[in-house]
Amino acid sequence: MKDKAPTESPVPASNEPTTLARSSGAATVRPASFLNLPPAILRALAFGLFVLVLPFLPWASTHRDEITVIGFFSILAVGLTLVMGYAGQLVLSQAAFYGVGAYTSGVLSVNLKWPPLLGIGVGVIVAALLGWVSARLLFRLQGTSLALASLGLGIIVITVIGQWDEVTRGQQSLTGIPKLDVLGFTFKDDLAYYYLVWATVLTVMLLSFNIINSRVGRAFRALRGSEVAAGTLGINTTSFKVQVFVLAAAFAGLAGGLYAHYRSVLSPGTFNWSVSVEIVVMVAIGGVASIWGAPFGAAAVLIITPILRGFFSGTSLAGGGLENIIYGLALVVIMIFLPSGLLSGTGGWWPRLFGRFRPSHPHNLPPEESSSEPVSGAKQVG
């Protein structure tokens, strides 16, 4: 007797692409949607769209310069987030590497007439090399000693820049830095440079996500949890700390090079030790272990500080100490009440937002819709 040929289940005639989702053990066909994409890609698309339209909004169109500067500090904050949030090391030297990248590119472009793009690349390499050399020394220390030593490194670097008159022109400021030119296109107007800087921010963020979701990122998390425990698992703790420090220094050098060819003038005071403290506050506000929070923290600090400065103008707090008071209070309040940063501390509005509008996904089903039977061939872990 011949076996009866199996019949194929009917497929709905539709021009839309479809996805399969499980429901009570049976396969159902649902229309595919871009909201089925992983949350990280959705966030990147939303972030990119926001950056694309932001310059044309009423308020932002008259404050493109400030928003571009927020982009520079976002790059700095992302690098420090990797060091603090994932490697668990508090350092106060980001401003030093920021200045090294800026002055390297500026000096090469002004004194030696190098192309700006090449100068930026060399600035990144010099900042990374300085980060590697200093990390080999700094990471013999831990905790408060590490923070103080890194702060001392920043003070030394900026002092050298300010006193090296023959090369950096010292306190007289380095002027005449040419605008960035890429393949014959010169970034002269603020809108073009805005898009360049924020495209760099998005690239740095995506690169950081790839790193923290890799084997290296898992080592960073283990290092943050317990350096001793990570060492017992065979992780070379010193090597990984040096690697993340060098990466953060390279990011800072990149931000500095872009800044130099944006402003066309550099002064040592732009990169003093208080800027490193400012970056720490940005990271704390955005979330110590939140890459997406870095631009938010940078924007919060750079927008609120001038507002408060204007509010207290004409009072005894209007001097240079106002920023230190603001940063100190912000750190105390955030570390006590919102240790995960404002974005995480307010309840994680982003996952709720996308969870509400996202259609059901075969890998993200509610418990009651998931099949209770184990997957065939899978090993159960007790």
Legacy VTK file of the C-alpha trace (Angstrom):
# vtk DataFile Version 3.0
C-alpha trace
ASCII
DATASET POLYDATA
POINTS 382 float
0.000 0.000 0.000
1.465 3.326 -1.049
1.998 6.040 1.515
-0.215 9.019 1.104
1.721 12.070 -0.042
1.882 14.732 2.632
-0.208 17.760 1.996
1.281 21.194 2.297
-0.392 23.635 4.620
-1.823 26.612 2.773
0.275 29.769 2.813
-1.615 33.032 2.809
-1.339 34.872 -0.464
0.235 38.164 0.427
2.882 40.341 -1.007
4.200 41.239 2.470
7.176 39.327 3.866
6.215 37.124 6.757
7.736 35.750 9.928
6.853 32.627 11.886
6.022 32.893 15.570
5.101 30.175 18.059
1.785 30.308 19.859
0.650 27.392 22.050
2.918 24.970 20.184
1.586 25.882 16.724
3.282 27.989 14.085
1.476 31.105 12.973
2.313 33.494 10.178
2.667 37.184 10.989
3.613 40.103 8.753
7.271 41.085 9.110
8.046 44.553 10.357
11.135 46.641 10.928
10.126 46.592 14.612
11.113 42.909 14.631
14.729 44.067 14.455
16.896 43.650 17.554
16.548 46.502 20.085
20.144 47.650 19.527
19.502 48.214 15.816
16.213 49.969 16.557
17.978 52.319 18.937
20.721 53.034 16.412
18.129 53.811 13.726
16.130 56.029 16.072
19.285 57.794 17.219
20.446 58.317 13.650
17.047 59.688 12.612
17.017 62.062 15.571
20.514 63.326 14.716
19.471 63.768 11.084
16.501 66.049 11.791
17.768 67.798 14.941
19.594 70.704 13.186
16.342 71.805 11.551
14.279 71.999 14.735
13.519 75.563 15.902
15.775 75.609 18.978
18.559 73.461 17.560
18.896 75.439 14.343
20.285 78.385 16.325
22.458 76.249 18.618
24.303 73.992 16.198
27.643 74.976 17.662
26.624 73.849 21.153
25.197 70.576 19.817
28.415 69.906 17.897
30.429 70.431 21.089
28.094 67.977 22.821
29.171 65.494 20.140
32.852 65.926 21.071
32.083 65.281 24.730
29.871 62.327 23.829
32.906 60.614 22.291
34.908 61.347 25.453
32.094 60.052 27.648
31.749 56.809 25.659
35.446 56.088 26.165
35.257 56.772 29.893
32.113 54.627 30.124
34.125 51.650 28.870
36.829 52.279 31.469
34.534 53.013 34.430
31.386 51.072 33.650
32.827 47.915 32.125
36.385 47.671 33.455
35.543 49.237 36.813
38.478 51.694 36.841
38.023 55.329 37.872
40.446 57.535 35.924
40.607 61.317 35.549
42.824 61.733 32.517
40.434 61.884 29.555
40.984 65.616 29.108
44.743 65.020 28.773
44.291 62.629 25.834
41.703 65.009 24.395
44.336 67.748 24.431
47.063 65.477 23.044
44.923 64.552 20.037
43.963 68.184 19.450
47.459 69.628 19.727
49.101 66.842 17.729
46.786 67.409 14.783
46.920 71.186 15.164
50.722 71.380 15.357
51.218 69.041 12.392
48.739 71.031 10.306
50.120 74.465 11.222
53.860 73.891 11.623
54.451 71.094 9.122
51.512 71.765 6.764
50.253 68.185 6.985
46.753 67.417 5.681
44.212 67.709 8.518
42.925 64.157 8.059
46.432 62.744 8.393
47.037 64.951 11.414
43.914 63.593 13.114
45.047 60.033 12.469
48.481 60.714 13.954
46.816 62.420 16.914
44.780 59.282 17.609
47.946 57.153 17.464
49.899 59.489 19.747
47.047 59.595 22.284
46.783 55.782 22.196
50.547 55.372 22.659
50.542 57.781 25.583
47.597 55.861 27.001
49.482 52.575 26.669
52.638 53.897 28.360
50.745 55.569 31.191
48.442 52.564 31.687
51.426 50.278 32.273
52.322 52.545 35.188
48.902 53.623 36.446
47.363 50.165 36.741
49.861 49.148 39.350
47.528 51.189 41.552
43.890 50.721 42.436
40.937 52.718 43.709
41.594 56.217 44.990
45.306 55.958 44.296
44.578 55.205 40.635
42.194 58.152 40.350
44.683 60.568 41.902
47.568 59.281 39.791
45.531 59.638 36.583
44.569 63.150 37.626
48.260 63.910 38.122
48.969 62.568 34.639
46.425 64.963 33.190
47.935 67.919 35.016
51.434 67.007 33.784
50.349 66.664 30.159
48.490 69.980 30.068
51.337 71.739 31.870
53.786 70.498 29.222
51.460 71.684 26.462
51.123 75.084 28.102
54.883 75.556 28.582
56.197 74.184 25.271
56.178 77.525 23.492
58.380 76.449 20.581
55.905 73.777 19.462
52.461 74.505 20.914
52.890 78.291 21.358
52.048 77.788 25.015
49.567 80.145 26.601
49.472 82.322 23.480
47.157 79.753 21.824
47.745 77.828 18.642
45.965 79.619 15.801
45.565 79.211 12.058
44.518 75.541 12.190
42.952 74.716 8.788
39.479 73.309 8.364
39.141 69.583 7.804
39.350 68.539 4.165
38.307 65.057 3.012
38.680 64.083 -0.650
38.422 67.696 -1.754
35.408 68.527 0.415
36.127 71.127 3.098
33.951 71.145 6.202
33.520 74.897 6.457
29.940 75.441 7.609
28.604 74.324 10.962
25.953 72.004 9.504
28.471 69.869 7.609
30.708 69.581 10.651
27.701 68.787 12.827
26.895 65.746 10.692
30.557 64.697 10.615
30.894 64.825 14.389
27.666 63.008 15.138
28.364 60.363 12.506
31.624 59.807 14.380
29.715 59.599 17.675
27.398 56.923 16.276
30.363 54.988 14.840
32.197 55.084 18.179
29.075 53.919 20.003
28.454 51.007 17.631
32.110 49.989 17.882
31.823 50.065 21.672
28.705 47.886 21.554
30.517 45.331 19.416
33.360 45.256 21.924
31.244 44.874 25.056
29.186 42.099 23.430
32.319 40.157 22.493
34.632 37.922 24.499
36.642 41.000 25.463
33.497 42.659 26.807
32.725 39.648 28.982
36.236 39.883 30.382
35.624 43.563 31.141
32.459 42.711 33.065
34.258 40.031 35.056
36.992 42.532 35.804
34.480 45.051 37.079
32.731 42.487 39.275
35.882 41.287 40.997
39.423 41.633 39.767
40.558 38.776 41.995
37.801 36.455 40.772
38.544 37.399 37.159
42.192 36.513 37.716
41.269 33.096 39.087
39.304 32.456 35.875
42.460 32.893 33.843
41.782 36.475 32.720
44.887 38.623 32.368
43.458 41.538 34.318
46.338 43.922 33.688
46.243 43.325 29.948
42.512 43.955 29.680
42.716 47.106 31.805
45.469 48.444 29.574
43.468 47.603 26.437
40.338 49.466 27.526
42.400 52.425 28.722
44.187 52.654 25.368
40.856 52.466 23.527
39.426 55.297 25.633
42.581 57.347 25.002
42.238 56.765 21.247
38.605 57.924 21.349
39.680 61.045 23.233
42.444 61.706 20.688
39.915 61.401 17.870
37.580 63.877 19.575
40.504 66.244 20.111
41.587 66.134 16.483
38.065 66.864 15.277
37.772 69.688 17.799
41.045 71.303 16.663
39.925 71.585 13.036
36.491 72.769 14.093
37.628 75.660 16.295
40.850 76.433 14.366
42.372 77.724 17.621
43.602 75.832 20.690
44.329 76.974 24.227
45.695 74.776 27.056
42.889 75.898 29.359
40.392 74.027 27.199
41.863 70.716 28.398
42.589 71.313 32.086
41.889 68.825 34.866
38.385 70.162 35.585
37.307 68.937 32.142
38.136 65.377 33.236
35.871 65.839 36.266
33.186 67.204 33.961
33.390 64.058 31.823
33.024 61.877 34.926
29.826 63.759 35.793
28.524 63.182 32.258
29.135 59.453 32.588
27.453 59.358 35.999
24.374 61.183 34.726
24.031 59.024 31.624
24.765 55.802 33.501
28.173 54.422 34.389
27.585 51.300 32.292
25.356 52.825 29.610
26.790 53.568 26.176
23.510 55.146 25.085
23.553 57.312 28.196
26.865 58.976 27.291
25.377 61.517 24.805
22.511 62.152 27.215
24.920 62.893 30.067
27.049 65.145 27.866
23.981 67.079 26.725
22.651 67.418 30.278
25.897 68.875 31.637
26.632 71.199 28.722
23.059 72.552 28.565
22.328 72.924 32.277
25.656 74.462 33.321
25.288 77.688 31.246
21.700 78.038 32.443
22.760 77.846 36.078
25.702 80.149 35.404
23.292 82.771 34.070
20.917 82.226 36.971
23.656 82.884 39.543
25.275 85.746 37.634
25.824 88.773 39.843
26.164 86.638 42.982
29.202 85.358 44.857
28.731 81.978 43.121
29.271 83.486 39.680
33.024 82.826 39.800
34.923 79.858 38.438
33.950 77.676 41.409
30.314 77.420 40.353
30.966 74.507 37.998
32.792 72.581 40.710
29.861 73.055 43.072
27.400 71.909 40.416
29.463 68.864 39.483
29.995 67.896 43.111
26.298 68.130 43.958
25.345 66.239 40.808
27.730 63.392 41.632
26.494 63.131 45.229
22.798 63.129 44.269
23.198 60.674 41.381
25.431 58.237 43.248
22.977 58.139 46.191
19.605 58.142 44.461
20.308 57.081 40.849
23.533 55.046 40.840
22.661 53.595 37.404
22.200 57.046 35.863
19.104 58.999 34.916
18.128 56.800 31.966
18.228 53.556 33.964
17.153 55.116 37.238
13.897 56.468 35.830
12.707 52.945 35.122
14.101 52.155 31.703
11.661 54.127 29.571
13.362 53.063 26.339
12.667 49.303 26.664
9.094 50.029 27.710
8.581 52.324 24.734
9.800 49.818 22.176
8.254 46.890 24.033
4.825 48.496 23.746
4.918 49.069 19.990
6.962 46.032 19.066
5.036 43.078 17.585
5.466 39.614 19.010
8.764 38.051 18.067
9.552 34.327 17.994
12.467 34.914 20.341
10.610 37.281 22.671
7.344 35.567 23.566
5.485 36.038 26.841
5.824 33.082 29.236
2.254 31.969 28.769
2.716 31.724 24.987
5.949 29.768 25.087
5.881 26.040 24.629
6.489 24.134 27.857
8.187 21.267 26.009
11.975 21.311 25.798
13.488 21.935 22.382
14.557 18.758 20.703
18.292 18.151 20.861
18.908 20.924 23.400
20.777 20.171 26.579
18.934 21.128 29.715
20.950 22.833 32.409
19.788 22.043 35.888
LINES 1 383
382 0 1 2 3 4 5 6 7 8 9 10 11 12 13 14 15 16 17 18 19 20 21 22 23 24 25 26 27 28 29 30 31 32 33 34 35 36 37 38 39 40 41 42 43 44 45 46 47 48 49 50 51 52 53 54 55 56 57 58 59 60 61 62 63 64 65 66 67 68 69 70 71 72 73 74 75 76 77 78 79 80 81 82 83 84 85 86 87 88 89 90 91 92 93 94 95 96 97 98 99 100 101 102 103 104 105 106 107 108 109 110 111 112 113 114 115 116 117 118 119 120 121 122 123 124 125 126 127 128 129 130 131 132 133 134 135 136 137 138 139 140 141 142 143 144 145 146 147 148 149 150 151 152 153 154 155 156 157 158 159 160 161 162 163 164 165 166 167 168 169 170 171 172 173 174 175 176 177 178 179 180 181 182 183 184 185 186 187 188 189 190 191 192 193 194 195 196 197 198 199 200 201 202 203 204 205 206 207 208 209 210 211 212 213 214 215 216 217 218 219 220 221 222 223 224 225 226 227 228 229 230 231 232 233 234 235 236 237 238 239 240 241 242 243 244 245 246 247 248 249 250 251 252 253 254 255 256 257 258 259 260 261 262 263 264 265 266 267 268 269 270 271 272 273 274 275 276 277 278 279 280 281 282 283 284 285 286 287 288 289 290 291 292 293 294 295 296 297 298 299 300 301 302 303 304 305 306 307 308 309 310 311 312 313 314 315 316 317 318 319 320 321 322 323 324 325 326 327 328 329 330 331 332 333 334 335 336 337 338 339 340 341 342 343 344 345 346 347 348 349 350 351 352 353 354 355 356 357 358 359 360 361 362 363 364 365 366 367 368 369 370 371 372 373 374 375 376 377 378 379 380 381
